[in-house]
C-alpha cells in the first residue's frame, strides 16, 4: 500500500488524498484514516502502513468520536506489537 501526499496545482502538497487523512500519531507512527456516516451509523478506518495494522469500525449510532475510539483500539494492538 502506498500512501503519500498529493501535489496540488500550485506546487504545495495536500494532507488529504483519495479520501484518507494522512497524519502521524503521538508516538510518531504514520497513519491514514477515513470516517463517514449514514443514517443510523458511523464508520471509521485507520491504517498504520508501517505496522501493517488496520482498524475498521462500524457502529449503529450517530454519536461522535468513532475515530478516537478506533485509535484507542489501535493503541492497544500497537503495544502488543511492540512487546513482540
C-alpha positions as CSV (number, residue, x, y, z in Angstrom):
1,X,0.0,0.0,0.0
2,X,1.4,3.4,-1.0
3,X,0.3,6.4,1.0
4,X,1.6,9.8,0.0
5,X,0.6,13.4,0.0
6,X,-0.9,14.8,-3.2
7,X,0.7,17.6,-5.1
8,X,-1.8,20.3,-5.9
9,X,-1.7,22.9,-8.8
10,X,0.4,25.5,-7.0
11,X,3.1,23.0,-6.2
12,X,2.1,22.6,-2.5
13,X,1.1,19.3,-1.1
14,X,-2.2,18.4,0.4
15,X,-2.6,16.2,3.5
16,X,-5.8,14.8,2.0
17,X,-5.8,12.4,-0.9
18,X,-8.1,9.7,-2.1
19,X,-10.4,10.0,0.9
20,X,-7.7,9.4,3.6
21,X,-6.4,12.0,6.1
22,X,-2.6,11.4,6.4
23,X,-1.2,12.0,9.9
24,X,1.4,10.9,12.5
25,X,0.1,9.8,15.9
26,X,1.5,10.9,19.2
27,X,4.1,8.1,19.1
28,X,5.4,9.0,15.7
29,X,3.6,6.3,13.7
30,X,2.3,7.2,10.3
31,X,-1.3,6.6,9.8
32,X,-4.1,7.2,7.3
33,X,-7.8,7.4,8.4
34,X,-11.2,8.0,7.0
35,X,-14.6,8.2,8.6
36,X,-18.1,8.6,7.5
37,X,-21.7,8.4,8.5
38,X,-25.1,7.4,7.1
39,X,-28.5,7.4,8.7
40,X,-28.1,5.5,11.9
41,X,-24.4,4.6,11.5
42,X,-20.8,5.7,11.8
43,X,-17.7,4.1,10.3
44,X,-14.0,4.6,10.7
45,X,-10.9,3.1,9.1
46,X,-7.4,3.6,10.4
47,X,-4.4,2.2,8.6
48,X,-0.9,2.1,10.1
49,X,1.0,1.0,6.9
50,X,4.5,0.6,8.6
51,X,3.0,-1.6,11.3
52,X,0.7,-3.5,8.9
53,X,-2.2,-2.7,11.2
54,X,-5.7,-1.9,10.0
55,X,-8.6,-1.0,12.3
56,X,-12.1,-0.8,10.9
57,X,-15.2,0.0,13.0
58,X,-18.8,0.2,12.0
59,X,-21.5,1.2,14.6
60,X,-25.2,1.6,14.8
61,X,-25.1,5.1,16.3
62,X,-24.9,8.7,15.2
63,X,-22.6,9.5,18.0
64,X,-19.3,11.4,17.6
65,X,-15.8,10.3,18.4
66,X,-15.6,7.0,16.5
67,X,-12.1,7.8,15.1
68,X,-10.9,8.4,18.7
69,X,-12.4,5.1,19.7
70,X,-10.7,3.3,16.8
71,X,-7.4,5.0,17.8
72,X,-7.7,3.6,21.3
73,X,-8.2,0.1,19.9
74,X,-5.2,0.6,17.6
75,X,-3.1,1.8,20.5
76,X,-3.8,-1.5,22.3
77,X,-2.6,-3.5,19.3
78,X,0.4,-1.3,18.8
79,X,1.5,-2.0,22.4
80,X,1.0,-5.8,21.7
81,X,3.1,-5.5,18.6
82,X,5.9,-3.7,20.4
83,X,6.1,-6.4,23.0
84,X,6.6,-8.9,20.2
